[in-house]
Amino acid sequence: MSDSRSPRTEGHGSNKPDDLRDLVGLIRAGTIELARVQAGLVRSRAAVMQIALDQVAHSPSRASRERELPVRSVALEIGAATQTHDLTVQKELGEAHALTEKFAATIDALESGRIGMRHVQAILDTGIVIDDDDTRRGWEQVVLTRAERDSPGRVRAFARELAESVHPVGMTARHARAAESRGVSVRDLADGMAELSVILPATVAYGIRDRLRRQAAAIRSAASHPTSASESTNVCAPHGTESPAGGHEGATDTGKVILSDADIADSAGTPHHAKPASFHDERTLAQIGADVCADLLLTAAPTVDPTTEITCPGGLGAIRAHVQITVPVLTLLGRTDVGASVAGRSPIDPESARRLAAHAPGWDRVMCDQILGTVLEVDRYSPTAAQRRYLAARDQHCRAPGCRAPLTRCQIDHNHEAQHGGATTLRNLAHLCTRHHTLKTETAWTVSQGSDGTLRFESPLGQQVIESPPPRVMFLPNDDGATRTANPPAVPPF
């Protein structure tokens, strides 16, 4: 007799729908309770921010950096207590204060469980641009009605469109203000990759993407279908253009004008380069576009260069990228396949590490404790300041609690200030980024260092945070060539 039960339902009782219904109810109840807790957290953060702002208001200094120090200090205080970067905390404090001051009804809706935190974030992001209080309150009520019955993504789209229609300030003024937030950032990804983000005006951003895509298409076409010089020109021409003989170069059927890359190159006096021989390219268009973008950013010179030979010899185009790479010697020798990293932050593949090391003007050899992984000794094949070499190898990044700013953005701090008798010795020096160096120097935060490089931070409220030197993860090959991590011996060697 055959078993009529499906393999997908075998072992499941008839009460499973009821169990699932109960679980859905528990999730719903938990979501409402979480919203209540999150609303309380927002109110607590806002209260902390208000205390810091009161301290700022009573500050005698007019310098913006010094006036911000109370906010920075309390952000680091909370960050050390919650294992969170203080910049993240400071952003949370600012958003919480804005919510309680400008979106009180939204926090009430969150506290009652009618909306979730993602709805709150959508309302804050899209409504913060409305400066008029009455207009913003009316906008908030309409958006909240939508938020109580729709998803955060739909609410965000609706709220943005509504904010655009009621905003009393014109788009020109708002765009000029938003353009001040231009910037570049890097986010570490897995497997030795990273994401480069650039905040630009939308027209510039989409123009960059279009140019990269068309350059990638031209490279793919040149690799797949070798053409004559005239045919190649047509491949690279902007969409909608005609030949000069037609008298309409740069004009499209939509009435818009597109300036070709060749026009810009000609106006700058850039010579046309001969076409390379045909080649085979297996990269996708997206991969080619990413590679072209990296090539342009790493090797090209800006069109506008305000520098002189005195301020910047060779001009901006002569500046070359610098990255700090840590590579285990066994990885350099090809014995292992792990261990290389950029600035102590993100792993990189060993082939890239070996290629970079081959062209490096100088190496630091770092001797590490095979048990603890901490730095014991540093020497160098090309000369430089010995203390800076040692500290760079030991610290790897900013030593403030929760911070991983790379050494290129750090300063070497005298833990016991030099003007107060602090010695310039390795036991009194450590890397701190500009933000945390200023905070330690200008506020009641103090730092002391142990003989092993461990830093003890003490906050104005008496909270103590211990920061040990970043360990080096080391990999040792077995006799058969396989890789293993170093294990401590049964008896310590000291």
C-alpha positions as CSV (number, residue, x, y, z in Angstrom):
1,M,0.0,0.0,0.0
2,S,1.5,3.3,-1.1
3,D,1.9,6.3,1.2
4,S,-0.4,9.1,-0.1
5,R,1.3,11.8,2.0
6,S,3.5,14.3,0.1
7,P,7.1,14.6,1.2
8,R,6.6,18.3,1.7
9,T,3.8,17.7,4.3
10,E,5.1,14.5,6.0
11,G,5.3,14.9,9.7
12,H,3.1,18.1,9.8
13,G,0.0,17.9,11.9
14,S,-3.4,19.2,11.0
15,N,-3.1,22.1,13.4
16,K,-0.3,23.8,11.5
17,P,-2.5,26.5,10.1
18,D,-3.5,27.4,13.7
19,D,0.1,27.3,14.8
20,L,1.0,29.6,11.9
21,R,-1.8,31.9,12.7
22,D,-0.6,32.1,16.3
23,L,3.0,32.8,15.2
24,V,1.8,35.6,12.9
25,G,-0.1,37.1,15.9
26,L,3.0,36.9,18.1
27,I,5.0,38.6,15.4
28,R,2.4,41.3,15.1
29,A,2.3,41.8,18.9
30,G,6.1,41.9,19.0
31,T,6.3,44.5,16.3
32,I,3.9,46.7,18.2
33,E,6.0,46.3,21.4
34,L,9.2,47.0,19.5
35,A,7.7,50.2,18.0
36,R,6.9,51.3,21.6
37,V,10.4,50.6,22.7
38,Q,11.9,52.4,19.7
39,A,9.7,55.4,20.4
40,G,11.0,55.5,24.0
41,L,14.6,55.3,22.6
42,V,14.0,58.2,20.3
43,R,12.7,60.3,23.1
44,S,15.7,59.4,25.3
45,R,18.2,60.3,22.5
46,A,16.3,63.6,21.9
47,A,16.6,64.4,25.6
48,V,20.4,63.7,25.5
49,M,20.8,65.9,22.4
50,Q,18.9,68.7,24.1
51,I,21.3,68.6,27.1
52,A,24.3,68.8,24.7
53,L,22.7,71.6,22.7
54,D,22.1,73.6,25.9
55,Q,25.9,73.2,26.6
56,V,26.6,74.4,23.1
57,A,24.4,77.4,23.7
58,H,26.4,78.4,26.8
59,S,29.7,77.9,25.0
60,P,31.7,81.2,24.9
61,S,33.5,80.1,21.7
62,R,32.3,81.1,18.3
63,A,34.3,78.5,16.4
64,S,31.9,75.9,15.0
65,R,34.2,73.0,15.8
66,E,34.6,73.9,19.4
67,R,30.9,74.6,19.8
68,E,30.2,71.1,18.6
69,L,32.4,69.4,21.1
70,P,29.7,68.8,23.7
71,V,27.7,66.9,21.1
72,R,30.7,64.9,20.0
73,S,31.6,64.1,23.6
74,V,28.2,62.7,24.6
75,A,28.1,60.8,21.3
76,L,31.3,59.0,22.2
77,E,30.0,58.4,25.7
78,I,27.0,56.6,24.3
79,G,29.0,54.9,21.6
80,A,31.4,53.4,24.2
81,A,28.5,52.2,26.3
82,T,26.7,50.6,23.4
83,Q,29.6,49.4,21.2
84,T,28.6,51.8,18.4
85,H,30.7,54.3,16.4
86,D,30.2,57.8,17.8
87,L,29.5,59.3,14.4
88,T,26.5,56.8,14.1
89,V,25.4,57.8,17.6
90,Q,25.6,61.5,16.7
91,K,23.5,61.0,13.6
92,E,20.9,59.1,15.7
93,L,20.9,61.9,18.3
94,G,20.3,64.5,15.6
95,E,17.5,62.6,13.9
96,A,15.8,61.9,17.3
97,H,15.9,65.6,18.2
98,A,14.5,66.5,14.8
99,L,11.7,63.9,15.2
100,T,10.6,65.1,18.6
101,E,10.8,68.8,17.6
102,K,9.3,68.6,14.1
103,F,7.4,65.3,13.8
104,A,5.8,64.8,17.2
105,A,2.7,63.2,15.7
106,T,4.9,60.6,14.0
107,I,6.6,59.6,17.2
108,D,3.1,59.3,18.9
109,A,2.0,57.0,16.0
110,L,5.2,54.9,16.5
111,E,4.6,54.6,20.2
112,S,1.1,53.4,19.7
113,G,2.3,50.8,17.2
114,R,0.3,52.2,14.2
115,I,3.5,52.6,12.2
116,G,7.0,51.1,12.3
117,M,10.5,52.6,12.5
118,R,10.9,52.3,8.7
119,H,7.8,54.5,8.2
120,V,9.3,57.0,10.6
121,Q,12.6,57.1,8.7
122,A,10.7,57.7,5.4
123,I,8.7,60.5,7.0
124,L,11.8,62.1,8.4
125,D,13.9,61.8,5.2
126,T,11.2,63.3,2.9
127,G,9.6,65.8,5.3
128,I,12.7,67.4,6.8
129,V,13.1,69.7,3.8
130,I,9.8,71.5,4.6
131,D,10.8,74.4,6.8
132,D,7.4,76.0,7.4
133,D,5.9,74.5,10.6
134,D,2.3,74.8,9.6
135,T,2.9,73.3,6.2
136,R,4.9,70.5,7.6
137,R,2.3,69.6,10.2
138,G,-0.4,69.4,7.5
139,W,1.8,67.3,5.3
140,E,2.6,65.0,8.2
141,Q,-1.0,64.3,9.0
142,V,-1.7,63.3,5.4
143,V,1.4,61.1,5.2
144,L,0.6,59.4,8.5
145,T,-2.9,58.4,7.3
146,R,-1.2,56.7,4.3
147,A,1.6,55.2,6.5
148,E,-1.0,53.4,8.7
149,R,-2.2,51.3,5.8
150,D,0.8,51.1,3.4
151,S,4.4,49.8,3.2
152,P,7.4,52.1,4.0
153,G,8.5,52.1,0.3
154,R,5.2,53.3,-1.0
155,V,4.9,55.8,1.8
156,R,8.3,57.2,1.0
157,A,7.4,57.7,-2.7
158,F,4.0,59.3,-1.8
159,A,5.6,61.5,0.9
160,R,8.3,62.8,-1.4
161,E,5.8,63.7,-4.2
162,L,3.6,65.4,-1.7
163,A,6.5,67.3,-0.1
164,E,7.5,68.5,-3.6
165,S,4.0,69.9,-4.2
166,V,3.7,71.8,-0.9
167,H,7.3,73.0,-0.4
168,P,7.3,76.8,-0.2
169,V,11.0,77.0,-1.4
170,G,11.7,76.7,-5.1
171,M,13.6,73.8,-6.6
172,T,16.5,76.0,-7.5
173,A,17.2,77.1,-3.9
174,R,16.7,73.6,-2.6
175,H,19.1,72.1,-5.1
176,A,21.7,74.6,-4.3
177,R,21.4,73.7,-0.6
178,A,21.4,69.9,-1.3
179,A,24.5,70.3,-3.6
180,E,26.5,71.2,-0.5
181,S,26.3,67.6,0.6
182,R,28.5,66.4,-2.3
183,G,31.0,63.8,-1.1
184,V,32.8,60.5,-1.7
185,S,32.7,57.5,0.6
186,V,33.8,53.8,0.6
187,R,31.9,50.9,2.1
188,D,33.7,47.6,2.6
189,L,32.2,44.5,1.0
190,A,33.0,40.8,1.2
191,D,35.8,38.9,-0.6
192,G,38.2,41.8,-1.0
193,M,35.7,44.2,-2.7
194,A,34.5,47.7,-1.7
195,E,31.7,50.0,-2.9
196,L,32.7,53.6,-4.0
197,S,29.7,56.0,-3.5
198,V,29.7,59.6,-4.9
199,I,27.0,62.1,-4.1
200,L,26.6,64.5,-7.0
201,P,23.9,66.5,-8.8
202,A,21.6,64.1,-10.6
203,T,22.5,65.4,-14.0
204,V,26.2,64.9,-13.4
205,A,25.7,61.4,-11.9
206,Y,23.5,60.2,-14.8
207,G,25.9,61.8,-17.3
208,I,28.8,59.9,-15.8
209,R,26.9,56.6,-16.0
210,D,25.9,57.3,-19.6
211,R,29.5,58.1,-20.6
212,L,30.8,55.0,-18.9
213,R,28.1,52.8,-20.5
214,R,28.9,54.2,-24.0
215,Q,32.6,53.8,-23.5
216,A,32.1,50.2,-22.3
217,A,29.9,49.6,-25.4
218,A,32.6,51.0,-27.7
219,I,35.2,48.8,-26.1
220,R,33.0,45.8,-26.4
221,S,32.3,46.6,-30.1
222,A,36.0,47.1,-30.8
223,A,36.8,43.8,-29.3
224,S,34.0,41.8,-31.0
225,H,33.7,43.5,-34.4
226,P,36.9,45.2,-35.7
227,T,35.8,48.1,-37.8
228,S,37.3,50.7,-40.1
229,A,38.1,54.2,-38.8
230,S,34.9,55.7,-40.1
231,E,32.7,52.9,-38.7
232,S,34.5,53.3,-35.3
233,T,33.6,57.0,-35.3
234,N,29.9,56.1,-35.6
235,V,30.1,53.7,-32.7
236,C,31.5,56.4,-30.4
237,A,29.2,59.2,-31.5
238,P,26.4,60.3,-29.2
239,H,22.9,59.0,-29.9
240,G,20.9,61.1,-32.2
241,T,23.8,63.0,-33.9
242,E,24.5,63.3,-37.6
243,S,27.6,64.0,-39.6
244,P,28.9,67.5,-39.8
245,A,27.9,67.5,-43.5
246,G,24.3,67.3,-42.5
247,G,24.7,70.5,-40.5
248,H,23.0,69.0,-37.3
249,E,25.9,67.8,-35.2
250,G,24.8,67.8,-31.6
251,A,21.1,68.1,-32.3
252,T,18.5,65.4,-31.6
253,D,14.9,64.8,-32.7
254,T,13.7,65.8,-29.2
255,G,15.3,69.3,-29.4
256,K,17.9,68.6,-26.8
257,V,21.6,69.3,-27.3
258,I,24.2,66.7,-26.5
259,L,27.9,67.7,-26.4
260,S,30.0,64.8,-27.5
261,D,33.2,63.7,-25.8
262,A,35.1,64.5,-29.0
263,D,33.9,68.1,-28.8
264,I,35.2,68.5,-25.3
265,A,38.5,66.9,-26.2
266,D,38.9,69.2,-29.2
267,S,38.2,72.3,-27.2
268,A,40.8,71.3,-24.6
269,G,43.4,70.5,-27.3
270,T,43.5,66.8,-26.5
271,P,45.0,64.8,-29.3
272,H,43.2,61.9,-30.9
273,H,45.0,58.6,-30.2
274,A,45.4,55.8,-32.7
275,K,43.2,52.8,-32.3
276,P,44.8,49.7,-30.6
277,A,44.9,46.4,-32.4
278,S,41.8,44.2,-32.2
279,F,41.6,42.2,-29.0
280,H,39.3,39.7,-27.3
281,D,37.4,40.9,-24.2
282,E,35.3,38.6,-22.1
283,R,34.2,41.2,-19.6
284,T,30.5,42.2,-19.3
285,L,29.5,45.8,-20.1
286,A,29.0,46.4,-16.3
287,Q,32.5,45.1,-15.6
288,I,34.1,47.2,-18.4
289,G,32.3,50.3,-17.2
290,A,33.6,49.8,-13.6
291,D,37.1,49.2,-14.9
292,V,37.0,52.4,-17.1
293,C,35.7,54.4,-14.2
294,A,38.6,53.2,-12.0
295,D,41.1,53.9,-14.8
296,L,39.9,57.4,-15.2
297,L,39.8,58.2,-11.5
298,L,43.2,56.8,-10.8
299,T,45.1,58.1,-13.8
300,A,43.3,61.1,-15.4
301,A,43.8,64.7,-14.5
302,P,40.9,67.1,-13.7
303,T,40.0,69.6,-16.4
304,V,40.3,72.5,-14.0
305,D,43.6,72.6,-12.2
306,P,44.1,75.6,-9.9
307,T,47.4,74.4,-8.5
308,T,50.9,75.7,-9.4
309,E,54.3,74.1,-9.5
310,I,54.9,75.6,-6.0
311,T,51.8,74.3,-4.4
312,C,51.6,71.0,-6.3
313,P,54.5,70.1,-8.4
314,G,53.3,68.4,-11.6
315,G,49.7,69.5,-11.1
316,L,46.8,67.4,-9.8
317,G,47.4,64.8,-12.5
318,A,50.8,64.0,-10.8
319,I,49.1,62.9,-7.6
320,R,49.0,59.2,-7.3
321,A,46.8,57.1,-5.0
322,H,48.3,55.7,-1.9
323,V,47.0,52.7,0.1
324,Q,48.4,50.9,3.1
325,I,48.6,47.2,2.5
326,T,49.4,44.5,5.1
327,V,50.7,41.3,3.6
328,P,52.0,38.2,5.6
329,V,55.3,37.1,4.2
330,L,54.0,33.6,3.5
331,T,51.3,35.2,1.3
332,L,54.0,37.2,-0.6
333,L,55.9,34.0,-1.1
334,G,52.8,32.2,-2.4
335,R,52.7,29.7,0.4
336,T,49.3,30.8,1.7
337,D,46.2,32.4,0.2
338,V,45.0,34.6,3.1
339,G,45.9,37.4,5.4
340,A,46.3,40.5,3.2
341,S,44.3,43.6,4.0
342,V,43.9,47.3,3.2
343,A,44.6,49.7,6.0
344,G,43.6,47.1,8.6
345,R,40.0,47.4,7.4
346,S,39.2,45.2,4.5
347,P,40.7,41.9,3.2
348,I,42.1,41.8,-0.4
349,D,43.0,39.0,-2.6
350,P,46.6,37.7,-2.4
351,E,47.3,38.3,-6.1
352,S,46.6,42.0,-5.9
353,A,48.7,42.2,-2.7
354,R,51.7,40.5,-4.4
355,R,51.3,42.8,-7.4
356,L,51.2,46.0,-5.3
357,A,54.1,44.8,-3.1
358,A,56.2,44.2,-6.2
359,H,55.9,47.9,-7.2
360,A,56.0,49.4,-3.7
361,P,58.9,51.9,-3.1
362,G,59.5,50.5,0.4
363,W,58.3,47.7,2.7
364,D,57.8,47.5,6.5
365,R,58.7,44.2,8.0
366,V,56.5,43.6,11.0
367,M,57.4,40.9,13.5
368,C,54.4,39.7,15.4
369,D,53.8,37.6,18.5
370,Q,52.7,34.2,17.2
371,I,50.4,33.7,20.2
372,L,48.8,37.1,20.7
373,G,49.3,38.5,17.1
374,T,50.5,41.9,18.5
375,V,53.4,43.8,17.0
376,L,56.8,43.1,18.6
377,E,59.3,44.8,16.3
378,V,59.4,46.8,13.0
379,D,62.2,47.4,10.6
380,R,62.3,48.8,7.1
381,Y,64.3,48.3,3.9
382,S,64.0,52.0,2.8
383,P,64.6,54.6,5.5
384,T,61.9,56.5,7.4
385,A,61.0,57.6,11.0
386,A,61.3,54.5,13.2
387,Q,58.5,55.5,15.6
388,R,56.0,56.2,12.9
389,R,56.8,52.8,11.3
390,Y,56.2,51.1,14.6
391,L,53.0,52.9,15.4
392,A,51.6,52.4,11.9
393,A,52.2,48.7,12.2
394,R,50.8,48.5,15.7
395,D,47.7,50.7,15.4
396,Q,46.5,50.1,11.8
397,H,43.7,52.6,12.3
398,C,42.3,55.1,14.8
399,R,42.4,53.7,18.3
400,A,39.3,55.5,19.6
401,P,36.5,53.2,20.8
402,G,34.6,51.9,17.8
403,C,36.5,53.9,15.2
404,R,38.3,52.3,12.2
405,A,39.4,55.5,10.3
406,P,42.6,54.6,8.3
407,L,46.0,55.9,9.2
408,T,45.8,58.3,6.3
409,R,43.1,60.2,8.2
410,C,44.9,60.0,11.6
411,Q,47.3,62.0,13.6
412,I,49.8,60.7,16.2
413,D,48.6,61.8,19.6
414,H,50.7,62.3,22.8
415,N,48.4,60.4,25.2
416,H,49.9,62.5,28.0
417,E,50.1,65.9,26.3
418,A,53.6,67.1,25.3
419,Q,53.0,70.6,26.7
420,H,52.2,68.9,30.1
421,G,55.5,67.0,30.1
422,G,54.4,63.9,28.0
423,A,57.4,62.2,26.4
424,T,57.6,61.4,22.7
425,T,58.0,57.7,23.3
426,L,56.2,54.7,21.9
427,R,54.4,54.2,25.2
428,N,52.9,57.6,25.0
429,L,51.9,57.7,21.3
430,A,48.9,56.4,19.4
431,H,47.0,57.1,16.2
432,L,43.7,59.1,16.6
433,C,41.7,60.4,13.7
434,T,41.2,64.2,13.5
435,R,37.7,64.0,15.1
436,H,38.8,62.0,18.1
437,H,42.2,63.7,18.5
438,T,40.3,67.0,18.8
439,L,37.8,65.5,21.2
440,K,40.6,64.1,23.4
441,T,42.5,67.4,23.4
442,E,39.6,69.9,23.8
443,T,37.3,68.1,26.2
444,A,37.5,66.1,29.5
445,W,38.2,62.8,27.7
446,T,41.5,61.4,28.8
447,V,43.7,58.6,27.4
448,S,46.5,56.6,29.1
449,Q,48.6,53.8,27.6
450,G,50.0,50.6,29.1
451,S,53.3,49.0,28.3
452,D,51.8,46.7,25.8
453,G,50.1,49.5,23.8
454,T,46.7,49.1,25.4
455,L,44.8,52.4,25.7
456,R,42.5,53.3,28.6
457,F,39.9,55.9,27.6
458,E,38.1,57.7,30.4
459,S,35.0,59.7,29.6
460,P,33.8,62.9,31.4
461,L,31.2,60.7,33.2
462,G,33.8,58.4,34.5
463,Q,33.2,55.5,32.0
464,Q,36.4,53.6,31.2
465,V,37.0,51.8,27.9
466,I,40.0,49.5,27.3
467,E,41.3,49.4,23.7
468,S,43.9,46.7,23.0
469,P,46.2,47.0,20.0
470,P,44.5,45.4,16.9
471,P,45.8,41.8,16.6
472,R,47.4,40.5,13.5
473,V,45.7,37.3,12.3
474,M,48.5,35.0,11.2
475,F,48.3,31.8,9.2
476,L,51.0,29.1,9.4
477,P,51.5,26.4,6.8
478,N,51.4,22.7,7.9
479,D,54.1,20.3,6.7
480,D,51.8,19.4,3.8
481,G,51.4,23.0,2.7
482,A,47.9,23.4,4.0
483,T,47.1,26.6,5.9
484,R,46.2,26.7,9.6
485,T,45.9,29.4,12.2
486,A,48.4,29.6,15.0
487,N,47.4,27.9,18.2
488,P,48.9,28.7,21.6
489,P,51.1,26.1,23.1
490,A,50.1,24.2,26.2
491,V,52.7,26.2,28.2
492,P,53.2,29.9,27.5
493,P,56.8,30.6,26.1
494,F,57.5,33.1,28.9
